[in-house]
C-alpha cells in the first residue's frame, strides 16, 4: 500500500486581496476574541472559525466555512439567552433577539442576510448532491440492463 503525500500549502491568490502575507492574517484575527460568558459550545465554534479564517490564506473557501461557523455560534448563544428558544428556527431567534434587545437592528439584519446565504448554499449543495446521486443511480441502472 502506498501513501500519498499532500503538497505543502501555497497561498491562495485571492488572499492577497486582503493581506500581503500569512503573518498579516494574525493581525486580521487578533480582535476576534471569544467574549467572557459565552457557552463553551459557542466558544469552541468561534475559536475554530477564527483559526479557519487564518488558514483561509491558503484555502480561500475556508472563509465561507467561517461565516457558517459564526452563524452556528450565534444560534447557540441565542438559544442560551432566549428562555423559550426551544426548536425555533434561526430566523425567529434573530427576530426575537432583536425584539428583546439582545441584538441591535443592524446585527439582526446582517445575521438574517448571513442566514439566507447559508440557506442558499445548503439548497445548492442539496441540489448538487441530488443531481450527482441521480446521475450515479442512472449509471447503475444502465449498467444492469
C-alpha positions as CSV (number, residue, x, y, z in Angstrom):
1,X,0.0,0.0,0.0
2,X,1.4,3.4,-0.9
3,X,0.6,6.5,0.9
4,X,0.1,9.8,-0.9
5,X,1.8,12.8,0.4
6,X,-0.1,16.0,0.0
7,X,1.9,19.1,-1.2
8,X,2.7,21.9,1.3
9,X,0.0,24.6,1.1
10,X,0.6,27.5,-1.1
11,X,-1.1,30.9,-0.7
12,X,-4.4,31.3,-2.4
13,X,-4.0,34.2,-4.8
14,X,-7.3,35.7,-3.6
15,X,-5.9,36.1,-0.1
16,X,-3.7,38.8,-1.4
17,X,-6.8,41.0,-2.0
18,X,-6.8,41.4,1.8
19,X,-3.3,40.7,3.2
20,X,0.2,40.6,1.9
21,X,1.5,37.6,3.8
22,X,0.3,34.8,6.2
23,X,1.8,36.8,9.1
24,X,-0.8,39.5,8.3
25,X,-3.6,37.0,9.0
26,X,-2.6,37.2,12.7
27,X,-3.3,40.9,12.6
28,X,-6.6,40.3,10.9
29,X,-7.9,38.0,13.5
30,X,-6.3,39.4,16.7
31,X,-9.5,41.2,17.8
32,X,-11.7,38.1,17.2
33,X,-11.8,37.1,20.8
34,X,-14.4,34.9,22.5
35,X,-16.4,37.0,24.9
36,X,-16.5,36.1,28.5
37,X,-19.6,34.2,29.5
38,X,-20.2,32.6,26.1
39,X,-21.4,29.0,26.4
40,X,-18.5,26.6,25.8
41,X,-20.1,25.1,22.7
42,X,-20.2,28.6,21.1
43,X,-16.7,29.4,22.3
44,X,-15.4,26.2,20.6
45,X,-17.1,27.1,17.3
46,X,-15.8,30.7,17.5
47,X,-12.2,29.6,18.1
48,X,-12.5,27.1,15.2
49,X,-13.9,29.9,13.0
50,X,-11.0,32.2,13.9
51,X,-8.4,29.6,13.1
52,X,-10.2,28.8,9.8
53,X,-10.1,32.5,8.9
54,X,-6.3,32.5,9.4
55,X,-6.0,29.3,7.3
56,X,-8.1,30.9,4.5
57,X,-4.8,32.5,3.4
58,X,-4.1,29.0,1.9
59,X,-7.6,27.9,1.1
60,X,-9.9,30.9,0.4
61,X,-13.0,28.7,0.6
62,X,-12.4,28.4,4.4
63,X,-13.7,31.9,4.6
64,X,-17.1,30.6,3.6
65,X,-16.9,28.0,6.3
66,X,-16.0,30.7,8.8
67,X,-19.3,32.5,8.0
68,X,-21.2,29.3,8.5
69,X,-19.4,28.5,11.8
70,X,-20.1,32.1,13.0
71,X,-23.8,31.6,12.4
72,X,-23.8,28.3,14.4
73,X,-22.1,30.1,17.3
74,X,-24.7,32.9,17.2
75,X,-27.5,30.4,17.1
76,X,-26.0,28.6,20.2
77,X,-25.8,31.9,22.1
78,X,-29.3,33.0,21.1
79,X,-30.7,29.6,22.3
80,X,-28.8,30.2,25.5
81,X,-30.1,33.8,26.0
82,X,-33.7,33.4,24.9
83,X,-35.6,31.4,27.5
84,X,-38.3,30.0,25.2
85,X,-36.0,29.3,22.2
86,X,-36.9,25.6,22.1
87,X,-36.7,24.4,18.5
88,X,-37.5,27.8,16.9
89,X,-35.7,28.3,13.5
90,X,-32.8,30.7,13.4
91,X,-34.8,33.5,11.6
92,X,-37.3,33.5,14.6
93,X,-34.4,33.6,17.1
94,X,-32.8,36.6,15.2
95,X,-36.2,38.4,15.2
96,X,-36.8,37.7,18.9
97,X,-33.2,38.6,19.8
98,X,-33.7,42.0,18.2
99,X,-37.1,42.4,19.8
100,X,-35.6,41.5,23.2
101,X,-32.6,43.9,22.8
102,X,-30.1,41.1,22.6
103,X,-29.2,42.1,19.1
104,X,-29.2,45.6,17.5
105,X,-31.3,46.1,14.4
106,X,-28.1,46.2,12.3
107,X,-26.8,42.9,13.8
108,X,-30.2,41.3,13.2
109,X,-30.1,42.5,9.6
110,X,-26.6,41.1,9.0
111,X,-27.4,37.8,10.7
112,X,-30.5,37.4,8.7
113,X,-28.6,38.1,5.5
114,X,-26.0,35.5,6.5
115,X,-28.8,33.0,7.3
116,X,-30.2,33.5,3.9
117,X,-26.8,32.9,2.3
118,X,-26.4,29.8,4.4
119,X,-29.8,28.5,3.3
120,X,-29.0,29.2,-0.3
121,X,-25.7,27.4,-0.1
122,X,-27.4,24.4,1.7
123,X,-30.0,24.3,-1.0
124,X,-27.4,24.4,-3.8
125,X,-25.4,21.7,-2.1
126,X,-28.5,19.5,-1.7
127,X,-29.5,20.1,-5.3
128,X,-26.0,19.3,-6.4
129,X,-25.9,16.1,-4.4
130,X,-29.3,15.1,-5.7
131,X,-28.1,15.6,-9.3
132,X,-25.0,13.6,-8.6
133,X,-27.0,10.9,-6.9
134,X,-29.4,10.7,-9.7
135,X,-26.6,10.5,-12.2
136,X,-25.0,7.7,-10.3
137,X,-28.3,5.9,-9.9
138,X,-28.9,6.3,-13.7
139,X,-25.5,4.8,-14.5
140,X,-26.1,1.9,-12.2
141,X,-29.5,1.2,-13.8
142,X,-28.0,1.4,-17.3
143,X,-25.1,-1.0,-16.3
144,X,-27.6,-3.6,-15.0
145,X,-29.7,-3.6,-18.2
